[in-house]
Amino acid sequence: MKMLLISACLLVLTLGCRKTPDLDELSTKPLVGTAQDKATNFSSYKTYFVSDTVAYLSDTSEDTILVGATALKLVTAFKDNMASRGYTFVQKNQKPNLGVRLGVVKDLNVGVYYPGYWDGYYWYWPPYYWGYPNWGYYYPFSVAYAYTTGTVISSMIDLKNPVITDNKKELKVLWNSVIAGALGDNPDANVQAGVDGINQAFSQSPYIKTN
């Protein structure tokens, strides 16, 4: 897992040409963690689908999706980054190579994120949504993230090469990102931090590209 590093601060610490940065200001920046299946050749995938809604995980609300301007900005940020890496957005019924899921944590009182499950909440839309009824999810990597309220989660799922082993049918998860506390208590007010975090997640994942 990689943590978000602010290049300007690195220059300050390395070159010593400016005063030490304000640590209080640095602590307000969200941390960005990414994890990948190192065996994956991301250039073998060309198309993807991402919903225009965002999963909303909360223990104080019955809402399960986030819609409107906030969701659109997060989804657009992801689409822009995928386009810049050469991927083409297609509709779900056009058999995309990759499925992408975005989510926001709100008021869930757990300290660690394990891929796939979250305190009883099923993180992904059921596999039948991707056209694979009765399938599960397979993680070729293990990862745990601490997070705070307002964390933005994204995952990339392989829809091109479903896995069948020992009579188990699973979709392989290729990549995860966790942007800890980016949106804080008010997603609508702090959405730019979430957008910046998505951009950073791609910045520290240069292997996500079509060529």
N, C-alpha and C positions, 0 to 999 in steps of 0.2 A: 504494500500500500504506500502511496506517495502522499505527502502532505503539501498543501499549498504553500509555495514560497513566493514572496513578493520581491521581484527582481530589483526594484529600486532600493529596497532595504539591504539586499545583498551587496549592492554596489557601495552603499554607505559603509557597511561593515568591512568590506574588503579594501576599499581605497582610503577610507578615513578622511575623505575630503569634506564631509559635512558632520554636523553634530549628531549624536546618537538619537535615533528616532524615538518618538513617544511610545512607550510600551503599552500605554492605555489605548492608544489609537490602533496599534497592531492587534490587540486582543479583540477588537470589534470585527475583524475580518473573518469571514467564515473559512473553516478548513475544508479542503477538498481531498477526498480519498478515492482512488480508483483501483480496481482489481480486474485482471484479465485471465483468460485461458491462454497460456503462453504457447500452446501448440496450434492456435488458430492463425490461419493466414487470412487476414481481413480483406485482402485484395481479391479473394475468390467470391466475395459477395458484391452485388451491384445494386440491388434494390432493397427498399425497406418500407415498412408501414409504421406510423405512430398515430395514435388517436388524438383528436383535438380536445379531449378531456384528460384530466389529471387525477390519479387516485388520491383520495383524501382519507388518511388514517388517523382516527381520533377515538378516544374513549369517552368523550363528552358530547359527541354529536352523532346523529344518525346519518349524516351525509357520508357518502362513500366516494363521491367524485367532486372535483373542483372544476367549475366552468367559468366562462366569462373572460374578462380582459387579462386577469392574472394567469389563468391556464393558457390562454392564447400566446402570451409573451414567452412563457416557459417552453411551450411546444415550438414556437417559431424560432427560438434560440437554438433548440436542438436541430430543427430542420436546416437552419442556416449553416450550422457546423457540418452536418452530414453532406449538404450540397457542396461545401467548400472542399470536402475530402473526395468528391466525385461520385457520391451515392445518389440514386434517383428515387424519389418518393413515388410510391404507387399505392393504389387502394388495396384493401385486404383481399378482395376477390380476384386480384391480379397476381396472386401467388408471390408475394414479396420474399426475398431471401432472408431478410431479418425482420423481427418484430421488436418494437421499442416500447417500453412502458415507463411512464413518469409518475412520480407520486410525491406527496408532501405529508410530513408527520405533524400532527397537531395534538398535544396533550396526552401522548401515550407515555405512560410511566414505566418504561423499560430502558435499560442502560446500554444495551448492545443490540446491533442489528445482525441477524444471521440471514444469509440469502434464502429467499423463498418463503419464510414464515416470520410472523411478527406478532407475538403475544396473542395468538389465537386468530389473527387476521390473515387471510390468504392474500399474499402480496400481489400476485399476478392475476390478471383476468384468467378465468379457467382456460385450459388448453384448447377446449372446443371452440373458444373464440377465434383462435388462429386456424381452425379447421382440423384440429386433432382431438376428437372426443376421446375421453378415457385415458389421456396421456398425463404424465407428470413432468417435473422439471429436474434436469440433471446439472449439477455444478461440478466442473472439473477442477475447481479451485475452492479453497476455504478462506473465509474472511470474517472478521467481526469489527464493527465500527461502534464507537461511542457517539452519541448524537444528542442534540437538544431540540426543543420545540422549534418548528419551522425548518427542519431539515428537508432537503430535496433529494430524492432518490431516483436514479435512472438505471435501466438495465437493457441489454441487447440480447435477444434470443435467436438462436439458429433455427429458422423455419425451413431451410434448404436441405439439411441433413439430419432428419430425426433419428434418434438412437433407439435400437431395439436389442436388448441384452437380457438373457435369461427370462424371456417372455415378458419383460418390462418395456413399456414404450414411454420414452421421455424426450423432451425437447431440451437441447443443450443451451445453457446460459453462457455467453461468451465474454460479457463485460458488465461491470457494475460501477457506478459512481455514487458517492455520498457527499453531499454538500451540507456540512453540519451547521445548523442554526441560521442558515442564510436568510430565511424569511422572518425569523423571530415570531412574535405573537400576532403580527398583522401581515399576512401575505400580500394583501392589496397595496399596502404602503411600502413594503420592502422588496417588491418583486425584482427590482434591478439587481439586488444582491444575488438573487437566484439565477438571473440571466448571466451575471458575471461569473458565478460559480460553474454554470454549465460550460461557458466558454473556457474556463480554466481547466475543467475536466478533460476537454478535448485537447487543450494545449499540452497537457502532461500525458496524453495518449497519442503520440504521433503515429503509432502503428495502425490506427484506424484510418484506412485510406484504400482506395480502389487500385492504386498502382504505386 
